[in-house]
Amino acid sequence: MMFPTLDPLLHSELRLAVMSLLVSAEEAEFPYIKEQTGATAGNLSVQIDKLSAAGYIEVEKTFKGKKPCTICRITSTGMNAFENYVTALKSYLKV
């Protein structure tokens, strides 16, 4: 039996955590994602860039007053990739 390939972009623990948060929240600010994942700002920034480059999330940089604010949103491409990843994972688990 051939198993489906697990998306290597989503197979990273931190990227999967970011996507899981955004699947349920649809959008979240950078500090919230950082707090929920326990990631360092630098590592999280790199992983968000990778997800954004793949088209899985959109990143909006704005300001709240004078403070920069980064908002991440899952895209339909990202939602499809996440759903395919979960389906592939279930086939490994025979769920």
MISE-85311 format. One line per 3 residues: number of its first residue (from 1); their letters; for each residue x, y, z of N, C-alpha, C, O. Coordinates in pm, 1 decimal. Example, Ala and Ser with C-alpha at 12.3 -4.5 7.8 and 13.67 -1.06 7.14 Angstrom:
<atoms>
1) AS) 1319.0 -569.0 780.0 1230.0 -450.0 780.0 1320.0 -330.0 780.0 1423.6 -331.9 846.5  1285.0 -225.0 708.0 1367.0 -106.0 714.0 1290.0 3.0 787.0 1340.9 113.8 803.9
</atoms>
This chain:
<atoms>
1) MMF) 84.0 -119.1 0.0 0.0 0.0 0.0 88.4 125.3 0.0 183.4 135.0 77.6  56.8 218.4 -85.6 132.0 344.2 -94.1 65.1 448.4 -4.8 -55.8 470.1 -12.7  143.5 511.2 78.1 92.1 619.2 161.9 109.7 752.2 90.4 206.6 771.1 16.9
4) PTL) 15.9 844.8 111.7 34.0 977.8 53.3 153.0 1048.4 117.9 188.4 1020.9 232.6  212.9 1138.3 43.6 327.3 1213.4 93.4 279.7 1320.1 190.9 180.7 1388.9 165.9  350.9 1332.9 301.6 321.1 1439.4 397.1 391.6 1566.1 350.9 511.6 1564.6 323.6
7) DPL) 318.0 1674.2 342.5 371.7 1803.1 298.7 489.1 1841.3 388.6 469.2 1865.9 507.6  611.9 1846.9 334.2 728.1 1876.9 418.2 721.4 2016.1 482.3 780.3 2038.8 588.0  650.3 2107.9 418.8 636.5 2241.8 475.3 554.0 2238.0 603.8 580.5 2313.0 697.7
10) LHS) 454.2 2150.5 607.1 368.6 2140.2 725.7 420.6 2038.5 825.7 371.5 2031.5 938.3  518.5 1960.4 786.1 569.0 1855.5 875.2 661.9 1911.2 983.2 700.6 1839.2 1075.2  696.7 2036.9 972.0 775.7 2104.1 1075.4 685.0 2135.8 1193.8 573.9 2185.4 1175.5
13) ELR) 731.5 2107.7 1313.7 648.9 2125.9 1433.6 596.9 2269.0 1447.6 478.3 2289.2 1473.9  682.8 2366.6 1430.6 641.2 2505.6 1449.2 547.1 2551.9 1338.5 447.5 2618.8 1366.2  577.2 2517.2 1213.3 487.7 2557.4 1104.2 351.9 2490.4 1118.6 249.1 2552.3 1091.3
16) LAV) 350.6 2364.7 1160.9 223.6 2295.0 1183.4 145.9 2361.3 1297.0 23.6 2373.6 1289.3  215.2 2403.8 1401.5 149.9 2472.8 1513.2 88.9 2604.8 1467.5 -23.5 2637.6 1505.4  161.8 2680.3 1386.9 110.2 2808.1 1335.2 -14.6 2783.1 1251.3 -116.0 2850.8 1268.0
19) MSL) -6.5 2686.4 1162.1 -121.2 2655.9 1075.9 -240.7 2606.9 1157.4 -354.7 2643.7 1129.0  -215.3 2524.9 1257.3 -324.5 2474.7 1343.1 -394.5 2589.3 1414.5 -517.2 2590.8 1424.9  -316.8 2685.1 1463.7 -376.1 2803.2 1527.6 -462.6 2881.7 1429.5 -573.8 2923.3 1461.9
22) LVS) -409.5 2900.9 1309.5 -480.2 2983.0 1211.3 -601.9 2912.2 1151.9 -695.4 2978.3 1106.6  -602.0 2779.7 1151.4 -719.0 2706.2 1103.5 -838.9 2738.4 1192.5 -949.9 2758.6 1143.3  -816.0 2742.8 1322.8 -927.3 2769.1 1414.0 -954.2 2918.1 1434.0 -1069.0 2958.2 1453.5
25) AEE) -849.5 3000.2 1429.3 -866.9 3143.4 1456.8 -883.2 3226.6 1329.5 -929.3 3340.5 1336.5  -846.3 3172.2 1213.9 -845.8 3240.3 1084.8 -740.7 3350.3 1074.9 -674.7 3362.8 971.7  -723.9 3430.3 1180.1 -616.3 3528.4 1180.9 -568.3 3547.3 1323.6 -643.3 3528.5 1419.4
28) AEF) -442.3 3584.7 1335.6 -384.5 3606.9 1467.8 -266.6 3701.9 1456.1 -198.1 3706.7 1354.0  -244.6 3777.0 1562.3 -130.9 3868.3 1567.3 -5.4 3791.7 1609.4 -12.3 3691.9 1681.0  107.5 3840.5 1563.6 237.2 3777.3 1588.6 261.3 3745.4 1737.2 301.1 3633.3 1768.9
31) PYI) 238.2 3841.6 1829.9 265.3 3810.6 1971.4 180.4 3694.4 2024.5 226.9 3616.4 2107.6  56.5 3683.0 1976.8 -31.2 3573.2 2019.6 24.7 3439.4 1969.4 30.7 3342.1 2044.6  65.0 3435.3 1843.2 121.2 3311.9 1786.8 249.1 3274.3 1861.1 271.9 3157.5 1892.4
34) KEQ) 331.9 3374.4 1888.7 457.4 3352.4 1961.2 429.3 3293.7 2099.6 495.1 3198.9 2142.5  331.6 3350.8 2168.2 296.1 3303.9 2302.5 240.9 3161.4 2298.8 277.9 3078.3 2381.7  153.5 3133.6 2203.9 89.6 3002.1 2195.7 186.7 2891.9 2155.7 173.3 2777.9 2200.1
37) TGA) 284.2 2925.3 2072.2 377.4 2822.6 2024.0 502.9 2811.6 2109.5 573.3 2710.7 2103.5  531.7 2914.9 2189.4 652.9 2914.5 2270.0 779.0 2935.7 2187.1 889.5 2909.6 2234.7  763.4 2982.9 2063.6 877.1 3003.3 1974.2 947.5 3134.9 2004.7 889.6 3226.0 2063.8
40) TAG) 1072.3 3142.8 1963.7 1142.2 3270.9 1971.9 1091.4 3358.1 1857.0 1043.5 3306.7 1756.0  1101.7 3488.0 1872.7 1055.0 3579.9 1768.5 1127.6 3555.0 1636.8 1065.7 3554.6 1530.4  1259.3 3534.0 1644.0 1338.1 3512.3 1522.7 1298.0 3386.4 1448.8 1279.1 3389.7 1327.2
43) NLS) 1284.5 3275.1 1520.1 1246.8 3148.9 1457.3 1105.5 3157.8 1401.1 1080.0 3112.7 1289.4  1014.2 3215.4 1477.5 876.0 3227.3 1431.4 869.6 3312.2 1304.3 796.7 3278.9 1210.8  944.6 3419.7 1300.9 947.9 3507.2 1183.8 993.8 3431.4 1058.8 935.7 3446.9 951.4
46) VQI) 1097.1 3350.6 1073.5 1148.0 3270.3 961.1 1041.0 3171.9 913.2 1020.1 3157.1 792.8  973.3 3104.9 1006.2 872.9 3005.2 968.8 750.8 3070.9 904.6 692.5 3015.9 811.1  712.6 3187.1 954.1 600.8 3262.1 894.2 636.9 3303.3 751.8 552.9 3296.8 662.1
49) DKL) 760.8 3345.4 730.8 805.9 3380.4 595.8 795.1 3260.6 501.1 754.2 3276.2 386.1  831.4 3141.8 548.5 823.0 3021.2 465.0 678.2 2988.8 430.0 648.0 2954.8 315.6  588.0 2999.3 528.4 446.5 2972.6 502.8 387.8 3076.5 407.7 305.2 3044.1 322.4
52) SAA) 430.5 3199.9 422.8 383.9 3308.2 336.4 434.2 3289.4 193.5 358.7 3308.4 98.1  560.9 3252.2 178.4 619.4 3229.9 45.5 548.4 3116.0 -28.4 539.5 3117.1 -151.2  498.7 3019.3 46.3 426.7 2906.2 -13.1 281.3 2942.0 -45.1 210.8 2865.4 -110.7
55) GYI) 237.4 3059.0 1.9 99.1 3100.1 -21.5 1.1 3041.0 78.5 -120.1 3048.0 58.1  52.6 2982.4 187.2 -34.4 2919.6 287.3 -94.7 3021.7 383.0 -202.9 3000.2 437.5  -24.6 3132.4 403.2 -76.3 3239.3 488.4 -49.9 3374.3 422.5 37.7 3387.6 337.0
58) EVE) -127.1 3473.0 464.0 -104.1 3611.5 424.1 -53.7 3684.4 547.2 -100.5 3659.9 658.4  40.7 3773.0 527.3 95.5 3850.6 637.8 68.8 3998.0 610.3 107.7 4051.6 506.5  1.9 4062.1 705.1 -28.2 4204.3 693.8 47.3 4278.5 802.3 34.1 4247.5 920.7
61) KTF) 125.9 4375.8 762.0 201.8 4455.6 858.8 135.4 4592.4 868.7 127.7 4666.7 770.8  87.7 4623.9 988.5 20.5 4751.1 1011.9 77.8 4813.1 1138.7 182.0 4770.3 1188.4  10.0 4912.2 1189.4 49.0 4974.7 1315.7 -71.4 4983.6 1407.4 -183.8 5006.7 1362.9
64) KGK) -46.2 4965.0 1536.2 -144.7 4992.5 1641.3 -89.1 5112.8 1714.0 0.8 5100.8 1797.1  -143.4 5229.0 1681.9 -82.2 5350.6 1732.9 53.1 5365.4 1666.8 62.3 5374.7 1544.4  158.4 5367.5 1747.1 293.8 5379.2 1691.8 368.3 5245.8 1691.8 483.2 5238.6 1648.3
67) KPC) 302.0 5139.0 1741.2 367.6 5008.7 1749.2 335.5 4924.9 1625.6 220.3 4918.4 1582.8  437.6 4861.0 1568.5 410.9 4772.9 1453.8 324.7 4653.6 1495.5 335.1 4603.6 1607.6  240.7 4609.9 1404.2 149.8 4498.0 1430.2 151.0 4406.4 1308.2 120.5 4450.1 1197.2
70) TIC) 186.1 4279.9 1328.6 187.1 4181.4 1220.9 70.9 4085.7 1241.0 59.0 4021.4 1345.2  -15.1 4077.1 1139.4 -132.2 3989.0 1144.9 -114.3 3879.8 1040.2 -83.2 3907.8 924.4  -134.3 3754.9 1082.3 -124.3 3640.6 991.7 -263.7 3583.5 969.4 -341.9 3568.1 1063.2
73) RIT) -293.5 3552.3 842.9 -421.9 3492.3 806.3 -397.2 3369.2 719.7 -309.2 3369.5 633.6  -474.5 3265.5 742.8 -463.2 3147.1 657.8 -532.5 3176.8 524.8 -634.2 3246.0 521.3  -477.2 3124.5 416.2 -537.6 3140.7 283.8 -614.2 3013.8 247.8 -602.7 2912.7 317.1
76) STG) -691.7 3018.5 140.4 -762.4 2897.4 96.2 -661.1 2790.5 54.1 -684.7 2671.4 74.2  -549.5 2832.5 -3.8 -441.3 2738.3 -39.0 -387.4 2671.5 87.6 -365.3 2550.4 90.9  -366.9 2752.5 191.2 -318.2 2699.8 318.3 -417.7 2605.5 382.9 -379.4 2502.6 438.6
79) MNA) -545.6 2640.2 375.8 -650.6 2554.7 433.4 -653.2 2420.4 360.8 -662.8 2315.6 424.5  -644.8 2423.1 228.5 -643.2 2298.5 150.3 -520.0 2214.9 183.9 -529.6 2093.2 200.0  -405.1 2279.6 194.4 -281.6 2208.0 227.7 -292.5 2143.5 365.6 -250.0 2029.6 385.3
82) FEN) -349.7 2217.2 460.6 -365.2 2164.5 596.3 -459.9 2044.4 597.0 -431.0 1942.1 659.0  -572.9 2057.7 527.6 -670.0 1947.5 521.1 -608.6 1824.7 454.9 -631.2 1712.3 499.8  -530.2 1845.5 347.6 -463.3 1733.1 281.2 -361.0 1668.0 372.6 -345.9 1545.9 372.6
85) YVT) -290.4 1749.5 450.9 -191.0 1698.1 545.4 -259.1 1610.0 650.7 -211.6 1500.6 681.4  -370.4 1658.8 705.3 -443.9 1583.2 807.5 -496.7 1452.2 748.3 -488.6 1347.5 812.5  -550.0 1457.8 627.6 -600.4 1337.3 560.6 -487.0 1236.7 539.2 -503.7 1117.2 563.6
88) ALK) -371.5 1286.2 493.2 -256.4 1198.2 471.2 -211.0 1135.5 602.6 -180.0 1016.5 607.9  -207.2 1216.0 708.1 -165.7 1166.1 839.3 -261.9 1058.0 887.8 -219.1 956.6 942.9  -391.0 1079.5 867.5 -490.2 979.2 908.5 -470.7 847.0 836.0 -494.7 740.4 892.7
91) SYL) -427.1 853.7 710.6 -406.1 728.3 635.0 -290.4 647.7 694.9 -290.7 524.8 688.8  -192.2 716.5 752.5 -82.7 648.4 821.3 -132.5 583.2 949.9 -85.0 476.9 989.8  -228.8 648.9 1013.8 -279.9 600.5 1142.0 -396.0 504.5 1125.3 -441.4 443.7 1222.3
94) KV) -444.3 490.6 1002.4 -559.9 405.9 971.2 -683.1 447.6 1052.3 -756.8 363.1 1103.2  -704.2 580.1 1063.5 -819.5 633.2 1137.7 -937.8 638.9 1045.4 -1046.1 680.5 1086.5
</atoms>
